[in-house]
Amino acid sequence: MGKLLKCQLVNADFEGAQLEGADFKKANLTGAKPTLGKLESIQLQGANLRDANLPGTNFEGAEYDKQTTFPDNFNPEKQGMVLRFAGQDLRVRTRTDAQT
């Protein structure tokens, strides 16, 4: 999936969409309906999901940060989402990397 950085997707309907790996950083998804969509491993840093209809959506491995806004009573950790910080190196370090 491609990059959808800073897109205005207010009230968008993603029902049944396969959006794994999409980059929604800083996108406005207010009121979006990703119901039953697969949003696994997507990037949501800085995205606005306020008032989005999220029941039944698979967020396993999706990334967010402290600027990401969610609907009231939505718990990203319980949904399998991962908190990332700006500038965090996400590469897996190997033994060879550690020696250099």
N, C-alpha and C positions, 0 to 999 in steps of 0.2 A: 504494500500500500504506500502511497505517496505522502508528501508533506502538505498539510492543510494549515500551516502556520497563520495565526492571526485572522483566520476566516470568520466571517459573520454567519453563523449557522443557527440563528435564533429560530426556535420552533421547528427545526429540521426533523424529519421522520426517517430514522434509520432502521425501522423494524425489519428484523431478519438479515440486516447487512453484515457482511464479513469484512470487518475493518481491522483485523489483526495487524499490528505493527504500524498503524497510521500515526502520523505526527500531528497532533492537535495542539501544540504548544501555543499558548496565549489566544486560543480560539474562543469565540463567544458561542457557547452551546446552551444559552439560557432557554429553558422551555423545550429543549430537544427531546425527542422520543426515541432513544436507542433500545426500546423494549425488545428483549429477547435477542438483541444484536450481540455479536461476538466482538468484544472490545479488548481482547487479550493482548497484552504487551504493547499497548498504545502509549503514546507520550501525551500527558495532560498537564505538564508543568505550566502554571500560570493560566490555565483554562478556566472559564466561567461555566459551571454546570448548575448554577442556581436555578431552581424550579424545573430542572430536567426530570423527566419521567424515567426512573432507573430500575424499577423492579424487574427481575428476571434477566438483567443484563450481566454478562460474564466479564468481569474486570480482572481476572487472574493475571498477575504480573504487570498490570498497567502501572505506569509511573506518574507521580504527582509531586508537587512541592508545596511549600507553605503559602504560596500565592494562589494555588488552585482553590476555587470556591465550589462547595457542594451544597445540595439541598439540606435543609434542616434535618437533623437526626440521621444523616448518612455517615457511616463509619467506614472510611476507605480501607483500613487494615482488615476489618472483618470481611471485606469483599476481595481480599487477596492482593490489594494494591501495594505498591512499594514507594516509600517516601524517598525522594532524591533531593540532594542539595546542589545549588549552583556550583559548577566547577568540579563536581565529584567525578573522579576517574572510575568508570565502570568496567574497565578492562580487567580480565582475569589475569592475575600475575602468576607467571610460571616460576619454577626454581631458577631457570636461566635468567629471567628478568631480575629477580631478587639479587643475583650475583653481580649484575652490571651497575 
